[in-house]
C-alpha cells in the first residue's frame, strides 16, 4: 500500500503544479469520488467544478490513465488497452 499512497501523492503534486486547469480538476475529481472519507456524487462534483456530469467521468478516465502509468509503468498502459 505504501507504493500506491506514494504514487497518489506524486499524482496530486503533479496535478497541482500543472499549468493546465484540467489536471488540477482531475485530481479533485478522483479525490472526491474515490479517496475522501465522505464520497461526493458525480452530480455534486460537476456542479462544484462548473462542468457537465459527463466531464467528471472523462476526468476519471484521464486520471486513471495517468495513475496506471505511475503505478504500473508502461506494462500497465498496455494492459489497459487490451
C-alpha positions as CSV (number, residue, x, y, z in Angstrom):
1,X,0.0,0.0,0.0
2,X,3.0,2.3,0.5
3,X,3.6,2.4,-3.2
4,X,0.0,3.2,-4.0
5,X,-0.1,6.0,-1.4
6,X,3.3,7.4,-2.7
7,X,2.1,7.4,-6.3
8,X,-1.2,9.1,-5.3
9,X,0.8,11.8,-3.5
10,X,3.0,12.1,-6.6
11,X,0.0,12.4,-8.9
12,X,-1.6,15.0,-6.6
13,X,1.7,17.1,-6.7
14,X,1.9,16.8,-10.5
15,X,-1.7,17.9,-10.9
16,X,-1.4,20.8,-8.5
17,X,1.8,22.1,-10.2
18,X,0.5,21.7,-13.7
19,X,-0.3,24.8,-15.7
20,X,-3.4,23.1,-17.1
21,X,-6.7,23.7,-15.2
22,X,-7.9,20.2,-16.2
23,X,-5.1,18.5,-14.4
24,X,-5.9,20.0,-11.0
25,X,-9.6,19.3,-11.6
26,X,-8.8,15.6,-12.4
27,X,-7.1,15.2,-9.1
28,X,-10.0,16.8,-7.2
29,X,-12.5,14.6,-9.1
30,X,-10.6,11.4,-8.2
31,X,-10.1,12.6,-4.6
32,X,-13.8,13.4,-4.1
33,X,-15.2,10.3,-5.9
34,X,-12.8,7.7,-4.6
35,X,-10.4,8.8,-1.9
36,X,-12.1,11.1,0.6
37,X,-13.8,9.6,3.6
38,X,-17.0,11.3,2.5
39,X,-17.7,10.3,-1.0
40,X,-19.3,13.0,-3.2
41,X,-21.7,12.2,-6.1
42,X,-20.6,13.0,-9.6
43,X,-23.5,15.4,-10.0
44,X,-22.3,17.4,-7.0
45,X,-18.7,17.4,-8.3
46,X,-19.9,18.6,-11.7
47,X,-21.9,21.5,-10.1
48,X,-18.9,22.4,-7.8
49,X,-16.5,22.4,-10.8
50,X,-18.9,24.1,-13.2
51,X,-18.7,21.2,-15.6
52,X,-21.1,18.7,-17.2
53,X,-21.5,15.4,-15.3
54,X,-20.0,13.6,-18.3
55,X,-16.8,15.6,-17.9
56,X,-16.5,14.2,-14.4
57,X,-16.2,10.7,-15.9
58,X,-13.9,11.9,-18.7
59,X,-11.7,13.3,-16.0
60,X,-11.8,10.0,-14.2
61,X,-10.7,8.2,-17.4
62,X,-7.8,10.6,-17.9
63,X,-6.7,10.3,-14.3
64,X,-6.8,6.5,-14.5
65,X,-4.5,6.6,-17.5
66,X,-2.0,8.8,-15.6
67,X,-2.3,6.8,-12.4
68,X,-1.9,3.5,-14.3
69,X,1.4,4.7,-15.7
70,X,2.6,5.9,-12.3
71,X,1.6,2.6,-10.6
72,X,2.5,0.0,-13.1
73,X,4.6,1.7,-15.8
74,X,4.3,1.0,-19.5
75,X,3.1,-2.5,-18.9
76,X,0.1,-1.1,-17.1
77,X,-0.8,1.0,-20.1
78,X,-0.5,-2.0,-22.4
79,X,-2.9,-4.0,-20.2
80,X,-5.3,-1.1,-20.0
81,X,-5.5,-1.0,-23.8
82,X,-6.3,-4.7,-24.2
